[in-house]
């Protein structure tokens, strides 16, 4: 009988995202692994209380993880100045975009956290395309049409992915990875255009 294979234990990493006086996080885009700890530190200024609003990423698992109910906006905070709050990355590949609020008012966002290989999902519906989404440098995105219609996708100033993302299908497309030097904002246009909203949006790639 062979000996049992030893699986080394991987220690979790603690990541701190610091929110500065302009409500801008550092880093703005982050890739973590399942089990890692992610915290948001309020470095805005004395007397300012912030809340982080984490967006769902269907059909992938919610980050931060929740089952009751899933796929809803999750709030982290309120976080008073000089303090932090956060979450444990779920044991599943997923991603989230988040916004920074102060006193109930949105200040900045979207910013991005990816767990493992992601991806962040972008769903085209009869209501149109998302206005903007964010992913980290080296992060992944997957687009899917919920309208039974396929779309061609064009990019300005260029396609920022390692393999061309030039179409969206009802079955989805494989996850596309942002280039390592692609930090910035990229505008895309989808054709044919939707009756409810001209097709297109923005992908913000962050480090």
N, C-alpha and C positions, 0 to 999 in steps of 0.2 A: 504494500500500500504506500503510495507516495505521500509525502508530507503536505500539509495544507499550505497553500500559497499565501505568503505574507503580503498584505496590502498596506502600504505605508499610510499613516495618518497625515492628512494635509491640514496645517493650521490655518484658521481663518485670518484674513487680513482686515484691519480696520481702516476705513477711508473716511476722511473728514472733508466735507464741502463747506467752505467758508463763504458766507454771504456778506458782501462789503457795503459801504455807505451808499452805493448806487444800486443796491439790490441785485448785484451781479455775483453769481457763484464762481468759485475757483476750486476745482476745475469746472468748466461749463459742461463738458461731456466726459463720461466716465464708464469704463468697462470693468465689471467686477465678476467674481466667480460665486457659485452657490455657497451659502454659508458665510460669506463675507459680511462685515458690519459696515453700514453706511450711515453717517450722521451729518446733520446740517447744523452748522455753528452760526449763531447770530452775532455778526460783527458789524451790524449796521450803524448802531449808535445808541447812546443812553436813552432809555425810555421807549425805544421802538420795539414792538412785538411783531414777529413775523409768523406766517403759517405757510407750509409747503403743500400745494395741491397737486397730487399725483394722479395722472390720467390713466384710465384702463387701456389695455392693449389686446382686445379680442381679435382672434380667437385664442391667443396665448394666455398664460396664467397672469393674474394680477401681480404687479409689483408696486408697493409692498403686498405680500401675500395675504389674501383673505378668501374665505369661502362663504361668508354670510353677510351680505350677499356679494357675489363676485361681480366683476366688471362695473365698478362704480368709482367715482372720484374718491380717493383716500386723502385725508388731511393728516399731516404731521405737524404737531404744534397745538396751540400757540407756543412759540419759543421766545422767551425774553432775552434781552441783550446780555451777551456773555455766557449764554447757555446753549445747549445742543440737544437734539432729539433725532431719532432715526429708525432704522429697521434692519432686519437680517435678510439678506438676499435669499429668495426661495431656491429650493433644490430643483430648479428647472430652468431651461433657456427661455428668456423673455426679455422685455425692455419696457421702459416707461418714459414719457415726457412729463415735466412738471413745471409749475409756475410759482413765483414768489409773490405772496400777498402780505400787505401790512395794513392793520386795522380794517380788514375786510375788503381791501381794494387791491386789485391786481397791479403789480409793479413791473415785473419782467417775466420773460419766458417766451417760448418753451426752451427748456434745457433737458439734458438727457442722461439716463443711466441705463446701461445694458447689462444683463446678467448672462454670462456665458456667451454663446453664439447668437443670442437674440432669436429672431429679428424683431424690429419694430414693424407693425403691420399698418399699411395704409389701405383703407377700404373705399372704393368708389361706389357710391350709392346713387339712387335716383335724385337725392338732394344735392349731389355734386361731389367735389373733391375737397379734402381737408385744406384749409387755408395755408397752414404751415405745420411742419413737424420737424423734430430735431433728432439727430443721432450723433454718437461720438465719432471722431476720426477712427477709422478701422472698424466701425460698427456696421451693422447690417440692417437692411430694409427689405420688406416684401410687399408688393402691391397686388391687390386682388379686386376684380370687378364683381359687384353684387347685383349688377343690372342685366346679366346674361349677354352683355355686349362686350366685345373686345375693343381695346383702344390702342392707338399708336401714341408714343410719348416722345416729345422732343425737349431738349434742355438748353438753357442759357445760363452762364456763358459756355458751358460744356457739360457733358455727362460725367458726373464725379465718381463713377463706380468702376471697379476693376474689370468687370465685364459689362458690356452695354446693357442698360435698362431702357429698352426702346418699345416695349409693349406691355399691356396689362390684360390678362385673360380672366374669364370667370373661374378657372381652376387655380388662379394665382400664378406667380412665377417663382423661380428659385430665389432664395435670399441673395441679395446683391451687397457687396462689401464696399464701403467708402474707401477711396484711395488714401494712402498715408499722408499725402500732401494736399488734400482736398478741403482743408478747413475754409469755411465760407458759406455763403448763401447761394443756392442754385434754384432757379425758377424752371418749372416744367409746364408743358402744355399737352393736354390729351385731346386726341381727335378720334372719332367725331365728337363734337361738343354736346354736352348734355342740355336738354331743354330747360331744366331747372336752374342751371348755373353753367356758364362757360367753363370748359374743362381746364384745370390747372391749379397749381399751388406752389409752395416753396418747401425745399428740404434744406435745413440748416445743419451743417456739419461742424462739430465743436470739439475743442480739446481743452 
